[in-house]
Amino acid sequence: MGKAEMQGTNAVQMATGVVLGGLLALGVELMILLLGSLAVSNGILKEDAAPQLTAAACVLGCFGGGLLACARWKSKRLLGGLAAGAVCYLLILAVGLLMSDELVLGVQALVELAGCLCGGALAGMLGGGRRKKRGSGRKK
C-alpha cells in the first residue's frame, strides 16, 4: 500500500470517526435531556434549570462523542474532538430547523455551541493516546 493510499484511508477513517462521534454526542445529549425532562416533570428540578441542563447535556454529550472521534484519529486529537462537537452542533441546528419553520439564533444557541465545542475540546485533550515516558536526560 502506497503512502497516498494510506493517507486516503486515514482521511476516511478520521471523517468516519467525526461523523460517528457527532451522532453519539447527539444521542447522549438527547438521553440526558430526556432524563432532565423526567426530573422536571417529577418536581426534582425546577423549570428554570432548563438552560443549565441543556448546556451540561451539550458538554457531556460532546465529551462522549469526542472520545469516540479521538479514538479514530492518530494525531491532532484536539481537532478531532472539536470537529465532533461541531458536527453535533450542526445536527442540533438541523433538528431545530426541521422542528420549526425558521432558524432562530439567540443566546441559547451560542451557549449550545460553546458547550459542544468545550466538550469536544475536553475529549481531545483528555482522550489522547499513551505517551512514551522519557527517561532522565542522563545516561548511566
ZISULGI-V565286 format. One record per pair of residues at least 6 apart in sequence whose C-alpha atoms are under 7 Angstrom apart, sorted by sequence separation. I is the first residue (numbers start at 1). GAP is how many residues later the second one is. D is the distance in whole Angstrom. If there is no record, write none. Layout:
i=I gap=GAP d=D
i=I gap=GAP d=D
This chain:
i=39 gap=6 d=6
i=40 gap=6 d=6
i=97 gap=6 d=6
i=40 gap=7 d=6
i=70 gap=7 d=5
i=73 gap=7 d=7
i=70 gap=10 d=6
i=69 gap=11 d=6
i=70 gap=11 d=6
i=69 gap=12 d=6
i=66 gap=14 d=7
i=67 gap=14 d=7
i=66 gap=15 d=4
i=69 gap=15 d=6
i=36 gap=17 d=7
i=66 gap=18 d=5
i=65 gap=19 d=6
i=66 gap=19 d=7
i=33 gap=21 d=7
i=62 gap=23 d=5
i=33 gap=24 d=7
i=89 gap=24 d=6
i=32 gap=25 d=6
i=89 gap=27 d=6
i=29 gap=28 d=5
i=29 gap=29 d=6
i=86 gap=30 d=7
i=85 gap=31 d=5
i=86 gap=31 d=6
i=29 gap=32 d=5
i=85 gap=32 d=5
i=28 gap=33 d=5
i=85 gap=34 d=7
i=26 gap=35 d=6
i=82 gap=35 d=6
i=85 gap=35 d=5
i=25 gap=36 d=4
i=84 gap=36 d=6
i=25 gap=37 d=5
i=82 gap=38 d=5
i=25 gap=39 d=6
i=81 gap=39 d=4
i=82 gap=39 d=5
i=25 gap=40 d=4
i=81 gap=40 d=5
i=24 gap=41 d=5
i=81 gap=42 d=6
i=22 gap=43 d=6
i=78 gap=43 d=6
i=81 gap=43 d=5
i=21 gap=44 d=4
i=80 gap=44 d=7
i=21 gap=45 d=6
i=78 gap=46 d=4
i=21 gap=47 d=5
i=77 gap=47 d=5
i=78 gap=47 d=6
i=21 gap=48 d=5
i=17 gap=51 d=7
i=18 gap=51 d=5
i=77 gap=51 d=6
i=17 gap=52 d=4
i=58 gap=54 d=6
i=62 gap=54 d=5
i=66 gap=54 d=5
i=70 gap=54 d=6
i=17 gap=55 d=6
i=55 gap=56 d=6
i=59 gap=56 d=5
i=63 gap=56 d=4
i=67 gap=56 d=5
i=55 gap=57 d=6
i=58 gap=57 d=5
i=59 gap=57 d=5
i=62 gap=57 d=5
i=63 gap=57 d=5
i=66 gap=57 d=5
i=67 gap=57 d=7
i=70 gap=57 d=6
i=14 gap=58 d=6
i=58 gap=58 d=5
i=62 gap=58 d=5
i=66 gap=58 d=7
i=13 gap=59 d=7
i=14 gap=59 d=6
i=59 gap=59 d=6
i=60 gap=59 d=6
i=63 gap=59 d=7
i=55 gap=60 d=6
i=59 gap=60 d=4
i=63 gap=60 d=5
i=67 gap=60 d=6
i=18 gap=62 d=7
i=22 gap=62 d=5
i=26 gap=62 d=6
i=21 gap=63 d=5
i=22 gap=63 d=6
i=25 gap=63 d=6
i=18 gap=65 d=6
i=19 gap=65 d=7
i=22 gap=65 d=5
i=23 gap=65 d=7
i=18 gap=66 d=5
i=22 gap=66 d=4
i=19 gap=68 d=7
